[in-house]
Amino acid sequence: MSDKKNLELKRTLTPFNLWVIGVGIVISGNFFGWNFGLSSSGYVGMLIAVAVMGIMYAFMSFGISELSTALPFAGGPYSFARRAMGPFVGFVTGIGVMLQYVIAAPVVAIGIGAYINFLFPAVNPIVSAAVMYVFFMAVHILGVKEYARLEAVLVFIALALLVLMYFVGLPQIKVENLFGSEGQSMIPGGIKGIWAALPFAMWLFLAIEMLPMLSEETRDPKKDMPKGILSGMFTLIILSVLTTTVAIGLSGYDQLSTADDPLPAAIAAAFGNTYWLAQLLASVGLVGLIASFSGVILAYSRQIFSLSRAGYLPAIFSKLHPKRRTPYMAIILPGFIGLVLVAFFNPDDLILIATFGALISYISVNLSLIILRKKEPNLHRPYKSPMYPFMPIVSMVLACIALFASFFANLTFFWVSIAVFGVAILYYFIWARHNINADAPEEQFLQTEEDEVHLIPEVAKESI
C-alpha cells in the first residue's frame, strides 16, 4: 500500500448524511448552552443576538459551500486559508477550528452529565461524561458510515422531541415572560447585554461549518456539499427561533439563565416537575446532546488529522486504522484532554474559548473566499456563492464584532483565548513551519497549481 493511499479517507457520505451530521452536531445547542446569555440579554436581546449570528452563519454557509466544492479536502477551513493566504494563516485557522471542537466536546459532555444526574442523582456527571467519550470514540474508530447511521437515529429522535415541545408549549407562552412586565427592561444589559449574549447565541449554530471537513469522505463533494450545508443551516435557523421563544415564553429568562437543563426546566415551570413532557425532555433530551457530542468528536478528529497529515502537528495524529481507514489517534488523544476539562472547568467559561477559536476561523474563511475570487478567478467552482462580495463581507464584520463579546462576558477567558493563540503561533515558528509535508493533498494540490502557472509561459514560448 502506497504512502498516498495511507493518507486517504473512505468516501461513503451522501447529501442526506451531510444534513444529518450538520444538524446533529449543532442540535445540542437547543438543549443546553444558549441560555447562559439570558441574564444580560433577556428574550428580546437574545432574539437579536440569534438573528445577528444567524445572518453571520447563513452568509458564511454560502461561502463555505463554494470553497468546499473548489477545494474538497478534509482540512476544511484550514485548507481554504492555506490556499488563499499561505501556510501560516492556514495553521492559525486550523488551530481556531481545533480549539473550537476540542473545547466544545467537554461542554456538551458536561450537559450530558447534568441531564443524567437529573434523572439519576447517584450517577456522577464526570463518570457519565467519561462513558460517553469512550463509547463514541469507539464508534468513530469503527467508521464514518457507521457513525452516520447512528447519528440519523439520534437526530430524528431529537428533532421529534423539539417539535413536540413546540406543539405543547406554544399555546402556553406568556407574553410577560418574553417582553417583561410593566416597568421591566426588555433587554436588561442594553447593547452590551446583546453583545455579551453573542457567544451563547452562536451555540445554536456553532459547528455547521465543519461539514467541509468531510469532503474527502463524501461521494460527490462538488454536488453534495452545498446541498448538505445549506439544508442544514436552514433547519437550524427555524429551530433557533422556536426553541428560544417557547422555552423563555414558558418560564421567563431568570430561571433559565443558570439552568444546566433549560428545556425540562422551562416545561416544569409551566406545567410542574412531574409533567410528562418535562420528564421526557429530561430523559430523551439526552439524545440531542449525544448527537452533537458524537459530531464534535468527528469534527475535531478530522481537523487534527488534516493538520497532522500536512506536517503542522506530530505525525502520530494522522495515523489511520489499517482496516477502518479512520484517524484513531486523532480521536483518542484529544478525548483525554476533554475529560480533564470536564473535571475542572465550568461550561459557560469553556463556551467562550470554543466560540473565540471558531470566530478566528470564520474571519479567515470569509477572507479566503474574497481573496481566492480575486487571486484565482479561473479556479474551478462548481458552486458559486450568491450576492458576492456582500455576503462574505457582512459575515466577516459580524464575526469581528462577536470576537470581542467574551470581553464583556468574562475578561479572564478572553485573555486565556488570546494566550492560547500566542502559544500556537510560537509553536508554528519554532517547529511546525519546518515540518510541512509536501505529500499532503492540500500541499500537492497547491504545488500542482503553481507548476501549471509556471508552465504556461514555457508552453507559450514553445508554441512561438
N, C-alpha and C positions, 0 to 999 in steps of 0.2 A: 504494500500500500504506500502510495507516494506521500510526501510531506504535505502537498496541497490537499490531497484527499483527507488527511488527518485534521485539516483546519475547516472542513466543510460541515455545515449542519444539514439536517434532513428536511426536505420540502414536503409538507403534508397539509398546510393550513388553507382553508377556503375563506371567502368573504364572510360567511356565517360564523366561522370560527373566530375571525378577527373581531366581528361585532361582539360576540360573546366575551372574548378576552378583554376587549376595550371597556365594555360596560362592567364586566366582572371585577376588573382591577380597581375601578373607581367606586363601585356601589357602596362600599363600606362607609364612604363619606356621608351617605344619607343616614346611616345608623349611628354614627359616632364621629365626633371631631368638629364639625361645623359649628356646633352650639357653643363652643368655648369663646366665640367672639361676641355673643349676645349681650354680655354685661355692659359693653361700651357702645353697642350699636342699636339694640332693640330690634324689633321686626323690620321697621322701615329702613333703618341703616343697614341691616343685614341683607335685605332685598336689594338695596342699591349696590352693596358690595358684591352680591351674587351676580347682578346684571353686569357690573363692570368686569368681573372676572370671566363671566360667560362670554362676553364680547371678545376679551383677550384670547380665550381658548378657542372660540369658534373661528376667529380670523386666523389664528395660528394653525388650526387644523387644515384649512385650505392650503396653507403654505407647506406644511409637512407632507400633505398628500402629493404635492408637486415634487418635493425633494425626494420623497421615498420612491417615486417611480423613476426619477432620473438617476438616483444613487441608492440602489436597493441592497444595502449592507446591514449586517447585524449591529453595527455601531450606532445607527440612527443619528441622533443629533451630533454626536462626535464626528461621524463620517461627513455630515454636511459642513460642519465648521472646518474640518481638516481640509476639505476640498476648496472651500471659499477663502479661508484666512490662514492656512498653514498649520503645521503640527502643534505649535504652542497653544493657539486658540482652540484647536481641536481637543487637546489634552484638558484644558481648563473646562471646556464644555462637557467633556466626558466625566470629569470629576464632579461637576454640578449634578449630572444625571445620576452618577453612582451614589453621591451623598443623599440625593433625594430618595432613592429607593432603599438603600441600606438603612436609612433612618426611618423611613415610612413603615418598614416591616415591623419593628418593635412597637410603633404607635398603634398599629392595627392589632398586634398581639396583645397589647395592654387592654384594648377594647374587648377582645375575645375573652380575656381573663376576667374582666369585670362582669360581662354577661353571664359567664359560667358561675362565677362566685355569687351572683344574684340568685341564680337557680339552685346552686348547691354551696351554701356558705362554708361547708367544711373543706372545700377544694381550694387550695392556694392558687391565686391568679398566676403566679410565676410558673408553677407546675403546669398549669393549663397551657401557658404560652410555650413552654419547652416541648410539650407533647405535640402542639401544632407545628412547631418548627421541624421536629424530627419527621413527622408524618409527611408534610408537604415537600420537604427536601427529598424524601424517598420517591414521591410521586414525580417530581421534576427530573430526577435521575432516570426514571423509567422511560420518559419521553414526552415531547410536547403534544403529540396526538392524544396520548392517554390523559394528559392534563386537560386538554381541550374538551374531551368528553365529560370528564368530571365537572369542569367549570360550567358547561352548558346546563347541567342539572342544578348546580348551586345558584346560578344566575336566574334561572326561571323561577325557582322557589323564592328567591329574594325579591324579584320583581312582583310576583304574585302577592307576596306579603305586603309590600308597599302599596300596591293598588287596593288591597283590602283595607288598609289603614285609611287611604284617601276616601273610599266609599263610606266607611263608618264615621270618620272624623269630620269631613267637610260640612255635613249638616249641623254639627255641634259647635262649630267655631264661634267664638265670642269676639265681637268687633273690638271691645276694650282691651282684649289680650293682644291684639295686633297693633292698635294705634294709641293705646293708653287711655286712662280715664281723664276726665276734665282736669286741666291743670298740670298733667304729666307731659313731659317732653317725649315726642315720638322717637327722637334719636338722642339718647342720654349723653353720649360723648361728643355730639356735634360732628363736624368734619373729621376731627381726629379719631372719633369713635368709629366712623366708617373706615378710615384708613387702617386703624388697628384691626378691624374685622377682616380685611382683605385676605390674609393668610389662611384664615379659617373658612372663608367663602371658597377659596381655592380648593379646599379639601373635597368639595362636591364635584370637582372636575380633574383634580390632580392625578396624572398617570395615563390619561388617554393618549398622550403624546409618545407613550412607549411602543405603540404598535409598529412604527417603522423599524424597531429593533428586531422584529420578526420577519423582515423582508426575505432573509435567506432561508426561512422555513415556510414561506408562502408559495403555493404552487405557481401563481402568475402574479407577482407583486405589481407589475405595471398596470394591470387591470383591477386587481382585487384590493390593493391597499387603500385607494381613495374611497371605495365603497365601504370598507370596514371602518375607517377613521371617521368619515362624515356621518354615517348612520349611527355610530356610537355616540358622537358628540351631540347630535340632535336628540337622542334618547336622554342623555344626561341633563340637558337644559330643561326639558319637561320635568324630570324627576326633581331637580333642584328647587324649582319654584313651588311645586306641590308639597314636597317634604317640609320645607321651612314654613310655609303658610299653614299647613294642617297642624304641625307639631306646636308651633308658637300660638296658633289660634285656639288650641285646646287648653293650654296651660299658662300662657304668658311666658315672658323670656327670663324672669328672675330665677325660677326654679330650674329651667333647662340649662342655664349658663354654666353650671358646675356639674351637671349630670354625666356620669360615665355611660349611662344607658338612656339617652334622651327620648327615644320613641316610646319605650314602655312607660317612662316617667310622664310623658305627655298624655298618653291614653289613661294612665292611672289617675292623673289629676282631674280628668273629665269624668271618668266612669268608676273610679275606685281601683284599688290594688288587686282585687280578686276578679275584676272583669276579664272575660275570656280572651279578649284581644291583647290586653296588657300581658297576660301570661304567655300568649302565643308569640308576641313580639319579643319577649324576653328569651324565649327558647329558640324558635325558628329564626328569629332575628340574627342569631349567630351565623346563619348561612350566608348572609350578606357580608359579614366581616370575614368569614372564612374564604369566600370567593375572592375578595380583594387581597387578603393575605397571600393566598396562593399566587395571584397575579403579580404581586410585588416581588416575590421570590423569583419568578420568571424574569421580571424586568431587571433586577439588579444582577442576576447571573449573566444575562446577555450583554449588558454594558461592561461588566468586569471582564467577561470572556473576550469581548472585542478589543478592549484596551490592552489586555494581556497579549492577544494574538498580534497586535500591532507593535508590541515591544514596550509600551508605556508602563505596564505593570509586570511583575515577575511572571515567568513562563508557566509556573505551576497553575495559574488561574485559567489558562487556555487548554488544559488537558481535557480531552474528550473521552467519555466512556467507550471502550473498544467495541461494544455491541450496540449500545443505545444511541451513540453519537450525541450525547448531551454533556455540557460542561460541568461535570460533577464537582470539581474543586471550587469553581466559581459559585456553586450553590451552597456547599458545605461551610467553607471558612467564614464568609460574611455572616452566616447564621449564628455562629458562636458570638460574634460581635453584637448581633442583635439581642441575644439573650442577656448579655451584660448590661445593655442599655435598658432593657425591660426591668431589670432588678434595681437600677439606681436612678432613673430619671422619670419625670412626670410627662404625660403625653402632650400637654399643651405647650411645653417648652420644646420638646422634640419636633413638633409640627413646625415651629418657627425655623429650625435648622433645615428640615426637609424642604420647606417651601422656598427658603433662601437659595438652596442649591438648585431647585427647579427653575427659579426665575433667572438665574445666571444662564442656564441652558436655553431658556425661552428667548432672551435677548439675543443670544448668539444665533439661534435658529432663524429668527426673523431677519437678522442682519445677513445671514448666509444666503437667504433667498434673494435679497436685494443685490448683494454683491455678485452672485452667480448669474443673475439675469444680465448684469452689465459686463461682467468678466467673460462669461461664456454664453453668448446669445444663441449659439448654434448647438448647445448641449441638447441631446435628445430628451424631450419632456413629453411623455405620453399623456400626462395630465398637467394642465396649467391653472394656477390659482387665479380666480376672477378678481376684478377690481384692483389689479396691481397698479401702483405700489401702495394704494390706500390701506389695504388690509394689513400687510406686514408692518407698516409704519405705526398704525394705531395700536396693534398688538404689542409692538416693541415699547412704545411710550407707556402703555398701561403696565407692562412688566417692570419698567424702570420705577414707576410710581409705587407699585406693590413691593418692590425690593426693599424699600425703606420702611415698610409697615411694621416690621418686627422692632424697629427703633422705638415705636410708640407702645408696642405690646410688651416687650421685655428687652431692655437695653443690653443686659448681660449676654443674652443669647444672640443678639445682633453682632456683638464683638466676637463671640465664640465662632460664629459663621465666618466672619472676616478672617479670623486666625486660622481656621481650617484651610481656607483657600491660600493663605500665606504660606503655610507649611507645604501644601501641594505644589505651589509654584517653585519653592526652594528645591523640593524633591525633583521636579522636572529638570531644572538646570544642572543639578548635581548628578543625576543618574539617568532619568528617562530619555532625554534627548540623545544620549549616546547609544541607546539600545533599540532604536526604531527598527522594526522588522520589515525588510523590503518585500518579503513574501506574503505579507498580509493582503487580503483582497483590496482593501481601501488604498494601500500603498501601490499595489500593482496596477490598479485602475488609473490612479493618478499618473504613474510613470508611463503607462501606455498612452495616455492623452498627451503628455508632454513630448513623448517621442514622435507622435503623429504631427504635433505642431512644428517640431524641429525638422521633420521630414519633408514638409510641404515646400520650403524653399529649394531643397535639393532636387525634388521631383520637377519643380518648375525649371531649374537650371538645365536638367537633362532634356526636358522637352524642347527647350530653346536650342 
